[in-house]
Amino acid sequence: MTEPRRIAAVVVTYNRLTLLQELLERLDQVSELDEVLVIDNASSDGTSEWLAGLDGAVEPDDHRSVPVLARTLTSNRGGAGGFHDGLAWAMERGADLAWLMDDDGLPDADCLARLLEEDHLDFWGPVVVDREQPERLVFPIRLPGGTKVVHELADVRRSASSTPGGRIDGIVIPFNGVLVTRALVERIGLPREEYFIWGDDHEYRLRAEQAGARIATVVDARVTHPAVGALGTPMLGGRTTYNHTPSDLKHYCMARNNLLNLRDYKGWAYALAFVLKTLWFYLFTHPEPKRIVLSVRAWIAALRSDFTGHERFLQ
């Protein structure tokens, strides 16, 4: 008989109270959960005050069955800082499994139950689909064994159809309903809090992969998520894609953090290829010279191990 496991959901939120409330209402219906731990990144929209009212208690008259505990940070430390602290908190509270998610994802009611059926894995999660177009992926997936990047759920299902349990092994979209075991956290540590946003989740997956973790996406477990723009914008005649975002903050962090991830886990050849790809994209595919300047600043900061440059975009 399988030993009972303590499971904590770790939710990171920032200024999206309505979405957070919707998510916590959904999580309250997940019978497998023992508790929900919310890290509030110093929100200014009333989130911290609302969370304080929950108080971690479960009262018969408040219709809440899963306890919600919350911590409000003294400053906005991004998803990276939030998941660093949230995962550490879950481990401190004795969680055997942590279920990590942002406030804008909404897992299906049976998502966790389906993930738990794959109990031989270390780091695994659901597909993440567009709330308005549920047959379309929010985050494109590069299928294993090739260079093909897919945007449609049907392509993912086809790829997983020959795998027992309907999985795609070796691939996961971290921090969007992903499960991580205590044993893996003890082996690889916590997410890099200095990354702030964009790339912290990918770095954690790369670290898990390097440690030999068993990683997978479970195709019939699902999280819905608002569309995030032009991720996976085609370039070079559709032979590859680039993760363009209109946000200078997100682009700066992506350029800085991705350069480091590629250098540290793939080598300088891959890092240089990313630099050339960025230059090509903003010179020819989507001409925007100011983005080249922003990218160069981010790359210089990366090589100097300077993780403060994004702060100017938070003013």
Secondary structure, DSSP 8 states (H G I E B T S, - for coil): ------EEEEEEESS-HHHHHHHHHHHTT-TT-SEEEEEE---SSSHHHHHHHHTT---TTTT--S-EEEEE-SS--HHHHHHHHHHHHHHHTT-SEEEEEETT-EE-TTHHHHHHT-TT-SEEEEEEEESSSTTEEEEEEE-TTSS-EEEEHHHHHHHHTTSTTSEEET---TTEEEEEEHHHHHHH----GGG-SSSHHHHHHHHHHHTT--EEEEEEEEEEE---SSTTEEETTTTEEE---S-HHHHHHHHHHHHHHHHHHT-HHHHHHHHHHHHHIIIIIS--HHHHHHHHHHHHHHHTT---GGGGGG-
